[in-house]
Amino acid sequence: MEFSHNDNNNLPLTKFESMLKTNHVLFFDSEEFENIIHHYLNQGKIALAKKAIKLGLDQHPTSISLKLFKVEIYVFEDKLPEADALLNDLYSLDPLNEEIFIQKANILSKKDEHLKAIDVLKKALKLTDDVIDLYALIGMEYLFLDQFENAKTYFMKCLEQDVDDYSALYNVIYCFEFLNQNEDAILYLNVFLDKNPYCEVAWHQLGKQYVVLKKYKKALAAYDFAIISDDTFVGAYLERGKVLEKLKRYEDAIENYNMSLQLDDPTSFALLRIGNCHEKLKNDDLAVQYYYKTVHEDPLLDKGWIAITKFHIKKKDYHKALYYINKAINIDSENVHYWKAYSLINQRLNLYEEAERGFKKTLELGNYELNTWLSRGDLLIKLGEPEAAIFNFEQAVEFYPDNAELEYRLAGLHFSLNENEKGTFYLKNGLKHNEAFNFIIEELFPEVSNKILVKNLLKTNL
């Protein structure tokens, strides 16, 4: 039983808390203690739960249920040997108590002994008629082992016991998806819906499976039934909007996103998608208004800032694009996407030092894409910093060994510094890995391409 503030069931709780304040020890029966402890555990008030367990066991020292709560606290505090020892004592007193097996399995699971945990839970199944929670626990243990077929079987058993167990339904679909069994998921959901035709969650999941298979009309039909089953189901309107976008029915998509906004607090996702639809419809003023609303609703949503930035880049209004990407960076200076956009905008504005700084920050944040290394290195060449460019490309080679684009750039740089031996080494490597990129020498290092040594090396490989 859970205590409520609207009835008399919380009298034992009030009495208990009054006792703690006055230090007058009052008597409670064991069931009252169980409810009090359960309440505190649900509220995350572990210290109070521990006090209730101690006082409960002082008054009812033989209560197995109260001792099981003590086990639960031990497990929570990661005191697994103590929990194990107490469970062994309890098992000798009550070997048919399924809760003892459940807690034993919990300890084994914490030790990553999932197969042993499953064996214990299966023994517990034989001791109870209330099997649904045990099926769910077994399913979770199989998930820990990445045994998705077995996990799926047990979550299906949960649904056989209770068709409204949406947690189990989501887990079943998760298993199907992980196994790339979308067709099988559709078959299962259709059978499930034959028995439960008004289950909006199942219709919603069915729609998502059809989307994966690009069967958009069937997906729309599934979302329609989800909305018929529950016309306040925000998720169905959002998913329906996404499908309508794929079908280029942007006005219909906007209508669905707007419906989701009417039913719930505004979400940055819906606002962003509406902005995107308006942009596709060439409603530029409306598009940018919704992008602004998106970042106002959620300033940490990078997709919102990127959408505004791209919008202004498309309009070739690079100064405005730079203004908004700077605002985004001020909010989250560790976002790689912002720094990449910052670099590209500064390149368009011929602000090479700023662009190079942006690419450097992008690399520092762990974005090691080849294009980032190439772009930064080329900017360093433009800025007349050949040593820094060489160091940049040498770092890149560690991530992309035998890459001709890097080899030609290193060759050009070394030749430009009259380091002919190193230049020859890299040029030969570049020619060996991909002759087609030898134009890089002429394009980035025109003075080098006129050197007789370089011309001869290039001719040798023609």
Rosetta blueprint (number, residue, H / E / L):
1 M L
2 E L
3 F L
4 S L
5 H L
6 N L
7 D L
8 N H
9 N H
10 N H
11 L H
12 P H
13 L H
14 T H
15 K H
16 F H
17 E H
18 S H
19 M H
20 L H
21 K H
22 T H
23 N L
24 H L
25 V L
26 L L
27 F L
28 F L
29 D L
30 S H
31 E H
32 E H
33 F H
34 E H
35 N H
36 I H
37 I H
38 H H
39 H H
40 Y H
41 L H
42 N H
43 Q L
44 G L
45 K L
46 I H
47 A H
48 L H
49 A H
50 K H
51 K H
52 A H
53 I H
54 K H
55 L H
56 G H
57 L H
58 D H
59 Q H
60 H L
61 P L
62 T L
63 S L
64 I H
65 S H
66 L H
67 K H
68 L H
69 F H
70 K H
71 V H
72 E H
73 I H
74 Y H
75 V H
76 F H
77 E L
78 D L
79 K L
80 L H
81 P H
82 E H
83 A H
84 D H
85 A H
86 L H
87 L H
88 N H
89 D H
90 L H
91 Y H
92 S H
93 L H
94 D L
95 P L
96 L L
97 N L
98 E H
99 E H
100 I H
101 F H
102 I H
103 Q H
104 K H
105 A H
106 N H
107 I H
108 L H
109 S H
110 K H
111 K L
112 D L
113 E L
114 H H
115 L H
116 K H
117 A H
118 I H
119 D H
120 V H
121 L H
122 K H
123 K H
124 A H
125 L H
126 K L
127 L L
128 T L
129 D L
130 D L
131 V L
132 I H
133 D H
134 L H
135 Y H
136 A H
137 L H
138 I H
139 G H
140 M H
141 E H
142 Y H
143 L H
144 F H
145 L L
146 D L
147 Q L
148 F H
149 E H
150 N H
151 A H
152 K H
153 T H
154 Y H
155 F H
156 M H
157 K H
158 C H
159 L H
160 E H
161 Q H
162 D L
163 V L
164 D L
165 D L
166 Y H
167 S H
168 A H
169 L H
170 Y H
171 N H
172 V H
173 I H
174 Y H
175 C H
176 F H
177 E H
178 F H
179 L L
180 N L
181 Q L
182 N H
183 E H
184 D H
185 A H
186 I H
187 L H
188 Y H
189 L H
190 N H
191 V H
192 F H
193 L H
194 D H
195 K H
196 N L
197 P L
198 Y L
199 C L
200 E H
201 V H
202 A H
203 W H
204 H H
205 Q H
206 L H
207 G H
208 K H
209 Q H
210 Y H
211 V H
212 V H
213 L L
214 K L
215 K L
216 Y H
217 K H
218 K H
219 A H
220 L H
221 A H
222 A H
223 Y H
224 D H
225 F H
226 A H
227 I H
228 I H
229 S H
230 D L
231 D L
232 T L
233 F L
234 V H
235 G H
236 A H
237 Y H
238 L H
239 E H
240 R H
241 G H
242 K H
243 V H
244 L H
245 E H
246 K H
247 L L
248 K L
249 R L
250 Y H
251 E H
252 D H
253 A H
254 I H
255 E H
256 N H
257 Y H
258 N H
259 M H
260 S H
261 L H
262 Q H
263 L H
264 D L
265 D L
266 P L
267 T L
268 S H
269 F H
270 A H
271 L H
272 L H
273 R H
274 I H
275 G H
276 N H
277 C H
278 H H
279 E H
280 K H
281 L L
282 K L
283 N L
284 D H
285 D H
286 L H
287 A H
288 V H
289 Q H
290 Y H
291 Y H
292 Y H
293 K H
294 T H
295 V H
296 H H
297 E H
298 D L
299 P L
300 L L
301 L L
302 D H
303 K H
304 G H
305 W H
306 I H
307 A H
308 I H
309 T H
310 K H
311 F H
312 H H
313 I H
314 K H
315 K L
316 K L
317 D L
318 Y H
319 H H
320 K H
321 A H
322 L H
323 Y H
324 Y H
325 I H
326 N H
327 K H
328 A H
329 I H
330 N H
331 I H
332 D L
333 S L
334 E L
335 N L
336 V H
337 H H
338 Y H
339 W H
340 K H
341 A H
342 Y H
343 S H
344 L H
345 I H
346 N H
347 Q H
348 R H
349 L L
350 N L
351 L L
352 Y H
353 E H
354 E H
355 A H
356 E H
357 R H
358 G H
359 F H
360 K H
361 K H
362 T H
363 L H
364 E H
365 L L
366 G L
367 N L
368 Y L
369 E L
370 L H
371 N H
372 T H
373 W H
374 L H
375 S H
376 R H
377 G H
378 D H
379 L H
380 L H
381 I H
382 K H
383 L L
384 G L
385 E L
386 P H
387 E H
388 A H
389 A H
390 I H
391 F H
392 N H
393 F H
394 E H
395 Q H
396 A H
397 V H
398 E H
399 F H
400 Y L
401 P L
402 D L
403 N L
404 A H
405 E H
406 L H
407 E H
408 Y H
409 R H
410 L H
411 A H
412 G H
413 L H
414 H H
415 F H
416 S H
417 L L
418 N L
419 E L
420 N H
421 E H
422 K H
423 G H
424 T H
425 F H
426 Y H
427 L H
428 K H
429 N H
430 G H
431 L H
432 K H
433 H H
434 N L
435 E H
436 A H
437 F H
438 N H
439 F H
440 I H
441 I H
442 E H
443 E H
444 L H
445 F L
446 P H
447 E H
448 V H
449 S H
450 N L
451 K L
452 I H
453 L H
454 V H
455 K H
456 N H
457 L H
458 L H
459 K H
460 T H
461 N L
462 L L
